[in-house]
Amino acid sequence: MPSTFKSNRAILEQLDIDPDDIFDDPDAPDVLHNIIRKVEALRDDFLRWRKLQAEYQKVVKQMKLGYVPDDETLLSLYDVTTNTFKLPEPTYKCYKEGRPAVVSVVFDDILGAKLLNNRLLISLTQKHRHIAPFSKEDNVPYNAVGVSLYFLVQSFKSQSGLNRSIRNQATSALIGRTKDLSELKDIAIAESFAGEIAPETFMKVHHEATKDSSHDFLLVDLHHKKGIQPSGFRKNFDDYLIVGEGVK
């Protein structure tokens, strides 16, 4: 929302966010279509650079053998500033490693927006890994660019809050300190968030994670690897909370 971005401008400007990537009206008719188009444009940009990279390698090989490539190819690789032929820098450095850009969308301060019950948003949360797919002909070791979605909300189950279909797609949840115990109990009872432990234990785990600071949070990893990761619960990002006879 506009108020959120403007009130946090000093912080957010440090992230160097392109103004064109800020959507200040969540209920604009084409907002989700525009996001998807942007991800598809990043896929196309990545593929264009890969093609140019292949052309560059071909040109270098041809010139070493004494052949002169066609004018169109030479012009695409000509650097006016240095008066030399070279491979242009990619939009993102990860292109050089053979990877497309990593795309994230943050939905902030949108409680009450019609967007939250938009069928396209629900579909996007279900198919987010498959947005902007690659074809076999692209010869890329990825199925799609995909997009990660982050929802920053002040209420877990308000009538104008996150749709249950969206909540069920969550891979992790960061739960801060709250004075609303009924809200916390809703989270504790929700099988998708705390199914491994009893609601009473969940409340204790949350208290342990958030008791020291209002900036601390409980991270619930819904896809943690059992037998590899010691727990699906953490205080902030780094400290695992082991749930057994007590919280450690």
N, C-alpha and C positions, 0 to 999 in steps of 0.2 A: 504494500500500500504506500502511497506517496508520503504520508506522515512518518511511517517507519523509516523509510530510506532517508528522508530529509533530516529527521531528528538524530540519525546515526551517521550522517554524512562524513564526519571527520574520521570515524572508524572504518567505514566501508570504502572510502576513497583509497585507503592503504591497500586494498585488494585489487586496485586497478581494474575495476569492472567497466566494461564498455557500456556507455549510456544506452546503446541500442539493445543491450541485453537486460535492461530493466523494464519490467512491465508493471506500471503503477495502477492499472485498473484490472483487477482479477476477473471482473465480470464482462470485460470487453469480448464481443462475439468471437473474435478470431485468436484470442490469446494462446490457446493450446495448439491450434493449427500453426501459429507462428513459431512456437517453441519447437515443434516437430520439424518444421521447414528449416529452422536454424541448424538442427542436428543433421539433417540430410545435406545441408549446404557444407557442413564440416566434413562429412563423408566424401562429398564430391571434390572438395579442396584437397583432401588427403590423396585421393586417387589421381587428381591432376598432377600433383607433385611427384607421385610415384612414376607416372608416365613420363614426366619431364626428366626425372632421374635416369630412367631407362634410355631415353633419347640422348642424354648427355654422355652416358657410358658408351653408347653406340657411336656418337660423333667422335669422341676421343679415340676410339679404336679405328674408325675410318680414316681420321686425319693422320694417325700414325702409319697407316698403310698407303697414304698418299691420295686418298679419295677426298673430294670436297662435297659435304652434305648440301642439301637444297637450301635455298635462301630462307624459307620459312622456319626451318629448324635452327639455322644459324642465328636468326633474329631473336628467336625465343630464348636463346642462351647467351645473347650478347649483353654485356654489362657496360652501359654508357659511362659510368663513373670511373671505371678502370681501363676501359678500351680493351677488354679481354673477353674471351668466351669462358663462362664458368656456370656451374649449377647454382641457380638462385637459392637464397635461404628460404627454408619452408616457413609457413605461418607459425608452426609450433615445432620445437626441437625434437619432440617424440617421433616426428615423421622420419627422422634420420635413423631411428631405431626400428622402423617398420611398424610403428603403432599409430593409430588414429588418436585424435584428441580425446581426453577424458571429459565428459560432460556431466555437469550437475545442475539441478534446478532447485532453488530454495523457495518454498512457499512460506512467507512470513506474514503474520498479522492478517490472516484472511478468514478468521472465524466470522460466520454470518454471511460470507460471500456465497452467491449461487454456484460459484465454481466448484465448491466442495461436493455438490451432488450432480455435477455434470457427468454424463455417461462417458464422455471422452476422457475425462480425468481418471475415472475408475478403470477404463480400458488401458490408459497410459501406465497406471501403477501395476497392472497385471502383465503388460507386455513391454515394460521399460527396457529390458535387456535386448529386445529385438528391434528397437527403433533404428532407422537408417541401416537396413541390412546390406550386406555385400553379396554379390553373385559369385558363382564359381569362376566365371571369366575374370573376375577382379584379381584372383590368385592372392588372396589375403588370408592369413591364418586366424581370422576372426569372423564370427557370424554376422556381427553388426557393430555399429559404434555404441549404441545403447545410451542410456541416461540414468543417472542416480537421482532419486527424488528425496528431498528433505522437507519435512513439515514441522514448522515451529508453531506450536499451539499452546494456549493458556488453559485449555480445558480438554480433558480426555474424551468425555462422552456427552458434551452439551448437545442440545437439539440442533444447533447451527454449527456443530463441530465436525470432526473427521467422520466420514462415512465408515461404517463397519467393514465394508469391502476393502477400503483403503487400509484400515488398521490391521486387517488380517494379512496384508501383504508385507507388513513391516519385517525387516530383518534385524533391527535393533531399536532400542528405545533409550533415550537419555532423560531421566526423570529427576527434576530438581526438587529442592525443598518446597513443601507446601503446607499451609495451615488448614487446608480443606481436607479433613480426614475422610469425609465421605467420598471425595474424588480419589484419594489414594486407595481407599477400599475397593472402588470400582476397578482400578488398575490391578490391585492384588487379586481380585476375583476373576479378572479376565484370563481365560485359559491360555490365550496366545502369549500373554506376557509373563505369567508366573505359574504355569502349569506344572512345573517341576517341584514346587514347594507349596506348602499350605499358606493361605492368605496371612495368617498370623506371623509366620516366619518371614514372609515377604516384607511385612511392615517393619520387622526388626532389621532386615537387610537394608531396607531403604534408610532407616534411621542411622545405621552404622555408616552408610555412604555419605550422608548429608549433614551429620551432627556437628561437624567442625567449622563449616563455612556455608554461607548462603550461596556461594559460587560452586560448591561441590554438587555432584549429581551421581545418581545410580545408573550405570549402564547395564541394560539387560540385552545380552547377545542371544538372539533367538535362533541363531544358526551355529552356535559354538560347537566345536568338534570334541565330542566326548572321548575321553581316553588320551586326548592330546592337550586340550586346554583344561586347566583345573576346575573351572567353573564358568557358568554363563552369566555371572554377576561380577561387576567391578565397581570400585569407587573411582570415579572419573575414568580415564582411559587405561591407566596402567596397573592399578592395584586390584588383584583378584580378591573376591570375598568368598571364602570357602564355607559352604553351608553344610553343616553336619550336626553334631550335638550342639554347636553354637556357631555364631558367626565369627570368623577369625580374620 
